[in-house]
Amino acid sequence: MKKFLLPAFILFTIYNVSAQSIKKKPLDHTVYDSWQSIDNEHISNNGKWIIYVVKPQEGDAELVITDAKNSNKFRVQRADTARITTDSKYAVMLIKPFFKDIRQAKIKKKKPAEFPKDTLGIITLGENKVEKIPAIRSFKIAEKAPVVAYLSPADTLKKPAAADTSKKAITNTIAPPTREGAELYVKQLQTGKTRSFQYVTEYQLTKNGKLLAFAVTAPKKSKLVKSGLYVYDIDKDTLKMVSTGRGNYRNLVFDDAGKQLAFTAEKNAEKALVKPFKLYYYNSLKDSAETVAAPNSLGMPDKWAVSGDGKVYFSKSGGSLFFNTAPIPKPIDTTIVDFEVAKLDIWNYKDDYLQPQQLKSLQRELKRGYLAVIRPVSGDKKLTQLADIDMRDILVPDNTDAGFVLGLTDTGARVQSQWEGGSGQEAYLINTRTGGRVRINDRLKARYSISPDGKYVVWFDVKDQNWHSYSIATGKKISLTANTGVKMGEEENDVPDDPSPYGISAWEQHDKNVLIYDRYDIWSIDPATGNALNLTSGIGRKNKIIFRYNYTDPEQKFIPAKAMLWLIAQNEGNKQWGYYKKELGNDAAPEKVIMAANGYSSLQKAKNAADFIYTKYSYRQSPDVYLSSDLKKETRLSAINPQQSQYNWGTAELVEWTTPKGYHSKGILYKPEDFDPTKKYPMIAYFYEKLSDGLYSYIPPAPTPSRLPISFFVSNGYLVFAPDISYQTGHPGASAVEFVNSGVEALKKNVWVDAAHIGIQGQSWGGYQVAYLITQTNMYAAAWAGAPVANMTSAYGGIRWETGVNRQFQYEKTQSRIGATLWEKPELYIENSPLFQLPKVKTPVMIMSNDADGAVPWYQGIEMFTALRRLGKPVWLLQYNGEAHNLVQRQNRKDISIREQQFFDHFLKGAPMPIWLDKGVPAINKGKDWGFELEK
């Protein structure tokens, strides 16, 4: 048999034709659930092991454990929350039930106690074998030892929602019922030794893993197990009961050395209408825990008690114990007959906060605590009250042994926040031993912080636009940035309020210097003298590179001397990202490590090795996990979403143009991967403030909460344009016209833009601009406005129902950018309200306005719809029942994604109309017919 060899050029021609004939398919609505993301990345302290979780949008996650060479990879299905022990030998995780099983439980409307339970997984790194322990609710790992404690599920009380004002919710907050506990286990991973305890509700390990404290609530008739608080010595296998009594035990906390224990507890009668808590203290020298703070304790305010909801913690040395107190709440009056009393809210102009805001924060206020401190180890029985009702906010330095804390109060200035968006504060230095106060500043609109060692108070004064310091030792105030010659507030601020600061980066050890950002660079400033050094040598401003300090250790409280600083950087011009490094104390300029056409996450460093893990991504590449010691030679550890290669993806490029008034602007133009410059493409402009910094952001295909799903539309043959918008106070609508329309006009000069088929889409503030733009031009063939404000005159006095705050501040000070009250400049409110110009509209427009929108009053969408309907204009409104400003429920996101495609496909591509768009869906068919079918 003869063999025939084809010439190489013929082989190449056949291969080339074959490759061209394989056309990638466009994304469709079935791809969402399986699209993956990376979460929960950790690197072991020795740098030899990395774990991360690969999560589909809907379905079962997968934990990946790999060595640093990516040669030994082990996968655990459905594992999610995972941690590596301090000795880098073990990984502990929760393994979730199958997604399908949870789904079935929901379908069958099972009670929470009947749902499938999590499983605890324990792995010895390198052995690729999982020890599984079923039915676990939570676990904790000792910070400095391979010891794990884990708790079985129990019948827990569901916490009331923040805005739940029902009698039952209030009762459960001020008089929490007692619930029996569940089985607790503690395991020494090196030896495998395990001990269990019954009816446990709360538990805590010491950092060194030597002691376990836990609270027990046993059945009332139990003879074998007694309710109380226990301390178990893990090495000695000895158990000691340190507090007796049935009740609610909370806030179990050890000091850093593991020698002192504190907790809060209430042991009141089960049917008590109010259950005040007490603070308990124990150490190994005591037979049992003693009460150190309770109603009527020395220093406790009259009719106050310990808060069971506030945080409890020891100072770094263990000498001080911080906790929260609160007024004892009034009990529910059980004699009131509900149907015989009025139900109303009484609004008073003198109230600090409007009634809706008070009601939204009711549960938080019932749980609000006020910081106090006591020193039980020294035998001092008197507590020092640091905060009170008039001074609620206390800033404590990281060195919790410092003698002073910073107190801030806006009492007397809270009403103004209705239109200011914030309130001025007075600042006080508070002595942690005496409670004595020294006022640092009168009422000031400022951003305050206290240094890690507690030596300085630093603040940004929004009026003079400078940072200032106050020396706690000398009482001296100085300006830190007045002589730097650069602005410390946002240089491109375009809202009618004082510019916000770029912020504080970090502190050097012993409060030697504070690192402060300007627009581009980082300054190292002596808080005692104000001597300032440009740490990045001014190369940020010179080269338009924005430097920000990357905390490679999330537990870091300060920067050690001569530390190597890793600075994440973005080039403001081309939007590329990368890293520079700079040795603290060295006069040399920062050294460029890498700048590339990618985005980078923060670096996470191994505690005892030189390696980092991070994610790297672009519009075309999913965020994957990488390992490197220098960011130049790197190992790629993950490769998610391989299916993307099957689909027609896209490209992202930076475009620039000049507006009619001469402003220079930028935006992103997304093109299909198979873009052909000889063809014409429909285009959609999507906008929200400024988006060009996200040039290298990955946009996964996902059902939309109402924004434009960019990658989906690009894949389906659309151009998408995302222009930056800068605003002129008083004229936000005209500003949108200036930047959006001019950007679109610039792109229309390209022959591949189908100028007759351009749409616009925006959500929230973008939705408002869509509504305004269609009153100013007829160049758009279709428009989609999600949650738009149509009438600023009625929206001005409305309520943001998710928080209960009034909307006036938005117009006078922030995003809506009018810069005046409705009665000062009514003409601006009318000028910028689409409602008053709707007769000019010729563009078909879709509105989404949901009846549970907590940001924009949903009647704004109704005003726009009914007005356009009255005018005979083509308009539709989607109202998702019980849904928020941005859609939350996944089924609704999937629904709107289909409708958004059908809408734009019809008006921009000439596709047939779906029934819902043509004829609508009558109310009698609601829930039976969704109208997706296309007209024939």
Salt bridges, closest charged atoms under 4 A:
ASP33 OD1 - ARG890 NH2 2.93
ASP33 OD1 - LYS894 NZ 3.01
ASP39 OD2 - LYS55 NZ 3.11
GLU58 OE1 - ARG890 NE 3.37
GLU58 OE2 - LYS894 NZ 3.96
GLU62 OE1 - ARG75 NH1 2.96
ASP80 OD2 - LYS55 NZ 3.34
ASP101 OD1 - LYS100 NZ 3.24
ASP118 OD2 - LYS96 NZ 3.20
GLU131 OE2 - LYS187 NZ 3.40
ASP235 OD2 - LYS210 NZ 3.54
ASP237 OD1 - ARG195 NH1 2.87
ASP256 OD1 - LYS207 NZ 2.86
GLU270 OE2 - LYS275 NZ 3.93
GLU290 OE2 - LYS286 NZ 3.01
GLU290 OE1 - LYS381 NZ 3.36
ASP309 OD1 - ARG250 NH1 3.09
ASP338 OD1 - LYS167 NZ 3.25
ASP352 OD2 - ARG414 NH1 2.99
GLU365 OE2 - ARG368 NH2 2.78
ASP388 OD2 - ARG437 NH2 2.90
ASP410 OD1 - ARG414 NE 2.71
GLU420 OE1 - LYS813 NZ 3.85
GLU426 OE1 - ARG439 NH1 3.77
GLU426 OE2 - ARG443 NH2 3.41
ASP442 OD1 - ARG439 NE 3.14
ASP453 OD2 - HIS510 ND1 3.90
ASP464 OD2 - HIS468 NE2 2.78
GLU491 OE1 - ARG519 NH1 3.15
GLU491 OE2 - ARG541 NH2 2.85
GLU492 OE2 - ARG519 NH2 3.31
ASP494 OD2 - LYS690 NZ 3.68
ASP494 OD1 - ARG817 NH2 2.97
ASP497 OD2 - LYS445 NZ 3.39
ASP498 OD2 - LYS463 NZ 2.96
ASP518 OD2 - ARG541 NH2 3.71
GLU555 OE1 - LYS607 NZ 3.55
GLU572 OE2 - ARG519 NH2 2.99
ASP624 OD2 - ARG636 NH2 2.76
GLU634 OE2 - LYS616 NZ 2.36
GLU653 OE1 - LYS671 NZ 3.23
GLU656 OE1 - HIS664 NE2 2.62
GLU673 OE2 - LYS24 NZ 2.77
GLU689 OE1 - ARG817 NH2 2.81
ASP693 OD1 - LYS575 NZ 2.79
GLU745 OE1 - LYS748 NZ 3.44
ASP754 OD2 - HIS757 ND1 2.91
GLU802 OE2 - ARG800 NH2 3.68
GLU831 OE2 - HIS731 ND1 2.67
ASP853 OD2 - HIS885 ND1 2.93
ASP895 OD1 - ARG899 NE 2.59
ASP918 OD2 - LYS919 NZ 3.78
GLU935 OE2 - LYS919 NZ 2.69
